[in-house]
Amino acid sequence: MPSKRLLRILIIADFILVALSIVGALVGESSLPESLRAYEQARSEADLTVKEWVLVGVSAPLLIAWLVSSFGLFFFWRPARAMYLVTVVGSLAVTPFTDVYITAGWVEAIEGVSLIVTGIVLALIYASPLKDLFEKPKNAVNP
């Protein structure tokens, strides 16, 4: 049976992986070939389009909700399970509307591992005995 400790370790690992991928996206640009760095530089200097503003407006609350739900999962807060699922599905729904982005291979590998960890967390909180920690307790006495 999976333990609470395993779930907590996976939540911490996912937080670290997401943080590493964000930092990697910021610093990994230096490892790109010159032509790709020039493209990224030109793109970063351009004004944001309406579409990009909308994506920021949707992604920022999703990121905050993910942080809150991860924290909630760590402490077995009942609403955190649904909130976590909504943030994962919401992030997947937003992805097709993003533009092309260029990142180093090692950053992509970190993001891939993070997705695997997210899948394991979802499996644990919805399809393992740990799901009982997030459900309403059953009354001992039936009316």
N, C-alpha and C positions, 0 to 999 in steps of 0.2 A: 504494500500500500504506500502511495506517495505520502511524504510527510509535509507538515507545515514548513519545516526548515527548507526542504527542497524548493517549494514554491517561493519562499522568500529569497533564496539564493538566485533563482531564475529572474525574479523581479529586479534585484540589484544588478545582476549581470546585464539585463536588458537596458537598464538605465545607463550603465557604464558604456555599453555598446552604442547606444544612441548618442551619448555625449562624445564618444570617440569619433563617430561618423560625422557629427557636426564640426568638430575641431578639424578632422581630416579633410573635410570639404573646404575649409578655410585655408589650411596650410598645405594641402596636397597639390594645390595649383602649381606650386614651384616645381613639381616633378613632371609636369606636362611638357610636351614639345612646344617650341616657341610659337608655332602657328596656332596651337590651341590656347596657349596663354594669351596671345593677342586677341583671339576671338572672345575669350572670357573677359578680358580687360575692356574691350569695346562694349560688350553686353552689360557689364557692371556700371559703365559710365552713362548708358542710355537711360532716359526717363522711363519710369514704370508705365506700362500700358494699363488700360482699364481692367483687362483680363487679369493682369498680374496683381493689381490692387485687390481684386475680388478674391484671388487665390490666397493672398496674404490675409485678407479679412476672414477667410474660412479656415485657413491653416493655423493661424495663431490661437484661436479658441480650441481647436482640436489638440494642439500641443499642450495647452494648459489643462484641458480635460484629461489628456493622457497622463500628465504628471499627477493630477489629483486622483485619478482612478488607480494608478500604480501604487501610490501611497496608500490608498484605501484597500487595495488588495493585500498589501503587506500586513495591514492590521485587521484583515478579514471584515471590512465594512461592507455590509450587505449590498448597498447600491453600487459599489465599485465594480462589481462583475459586469453589470449591464453597461455601465459607463465605459469600461474598458473595451467591451465589444463594439460599442458605438464609435469609439475613437479609431479602432482598427478598421472597421468597415468604412467610416468616413474618410480616413486617410487613403484607403484603396480607391474610393470613389473619386477623390480629387486628383489622383495621379494621372489619369488619362488627359487631363486638361492642362498639365504643366508643359512647359516648353522643353526643348532639348537641353540637357545639362551634361557637362563633361566633368568626370571625376577620375581620380587615380584608381587603379585596380584594387589596391589594398583597402581603400575606402569602400568600394563596392563589396568586397569580401566581408567587411565588418557589417555592412548593411544586410547582407544575406544571412549572416549568422544571427543578427538581431531579429530578422523575420522568422527564422527557425525557432528561436527562443520564444517569440510572441506566440507562435503556433502551439508550442508545448504548454505555455501558460494558459492559453485558451482551452486546451485539452484538459488540463488539470482542474480548472475552475468550473468546467461544464460537464466533463465526462469521467471524472474520477471521484472517489469517495470524498475528496476535498470540497466538492460542490456543496455538500451538506453544511459546510461552514458559512455559506453565503445564502442559505435558505432560511425561511422563518422556522423557528423551532416548533415542533409539533407539540400540541397540548398533551399532557400526560393523562388527562381525564377527558373523555369524550362526552359531550352533552347528550 
